[in-house]
Amino acid sequence: MTDLSYLQAVVIGALQGVTELFPVSSLGHSILVPAWIGGSWGQLVTQSGSGDSGSSPYLAFIVALHVATAVALLVFFARTWVEVIGAFFTVLRTRRVETSTQRLALLIVVATVPVGITGLALEHTLRTLFAKPLAAAIFLTVNGVVLLAGERLRLRSVALADVRTATDDEAGRPLDSLAYREAALIGVFQTFALLAGISRSGIAMVGGLLRGLDHEDAARFSFLLATPVILAAGVLKLPSLFGPAGQGIGGQVVVGALVAGVAAYGAVRFLTRYFTTRTLTPFAVYCLVAGVASIVRFA
């Protein structure tokens, strides 16, 4: 069983915290970065991509990082979540949707269902089949194509709608104007993030952009959707930390989770400002370059 050092815990914790929210795939980077470094780093991902992944210390460690990332999102959007949860229970009690917050609460629920069901059914299978460097490299490249295509299709739809000149700071439709079927479609988009290399936040943002949201609202919706998904996935697998996979790495888990939480908070704070005026294009270029380079390296 491969040991996990404190240096690895810090580096991978920071990597997870940033790449979970940046549209570049945290799972893909948690496979590709150790594989690029090689040696004891490369050995970390071997068990997580095998049929015996349930006993992998690295996978147990990643579970803790996911929980820390979700907690950071909860803290950053604490006021929004208090309002959304209160609105959800109000809808349950009154059986009426009367405010934009109540509608947002239902949109989040509807969008979470597809990825929740798919994750429970296929997450382990997809991880063992595709959590390998070459597969992650291919899907990271695909992620870059998706981000770039999303930006191009958005600009084309704005031009065809004959709205004012298509620019990056163009106003979109209000978030609470999404139809429930549109929210469900964005949720279906999220299911592709079960593939290492496909970004959850990135593909959810593309789905929002294609439904007419601007970058700021598309990013906000993707972060809100990510919170229950990441938290639920982490909590469901948290018992693995108290089994054989978690033995001997308790300190590393605590350190890595703290680093991941701080990095995630910094990342979401940066991105909520970044997407007020900018686009997914730089991230698309990065994914294409890193993906193709990794394909060449691991083919």
VENFENMO-V166293 format. One record per run of one state. SS is the DSSP state (H for helix, E for strand, - for the rest). FROM is the first residue (numbers start at 1). TO is the last residue. If there is no record, write none. Layout:
ss=SS from=FROM to=TO
ss=SS from=FROM to=TO
This chain:
ss=- from=1 to=5
ss=H from=6 to=19
ss=- from=20 to=25
ss=H from=26 to=37
ss=- from=38 to=39
ss=H from=40 to=44
ss=- from=45 to=46
ss=H from=47 to=49
ss=- from=50 to=52
ss=H from=53 to=55
ss=- from=56 to=56
ss=H from=57 to=76
ss=- from=77 to=77
ss=H from=78 to=94
ss=- from=95 to=99
ss=H from=100 to=130
ss=- from=131 to=132
ss=H from=133 to=160
ss=- from=161 to=174
ss=H from=175 to=177
ss=- from=178 to=179
ss=H from=180 to=194
ss=- from=195 to=199
ss=H from=200 to=210
ss=- from=211 to=214
ss=H from=215 to=242
ss=- from=243 to=243
ss=H from=244 to=246
ss=- from=247 to=249
ss=H from=250 to=274
ss=- from=275 to=280
ss=H from=281 to=298
ss=- from=299 to=299
